[in-house]
């Protein structure tokens, strides 16, 4: 789509989250272990084979991604006057 519409980006993604009250030491440990799994060469090959682009982010980077995507799609929804039926 981006070949026809400059700046178009509608990528889907998956992530693992935790409740906001989760202690940061737990979040950091989970992030470290999940990142190690995702970046393991065998797992990375398997994910790519499934059509997934494995990424590793810090909790802050992932939080920013969620905020950025929420803001982006909120603008699209408002501009297109999309309503829940």
Order of alpha helices (4+ residues) and beta strands (2+ residues): alpha-alpha-alpha
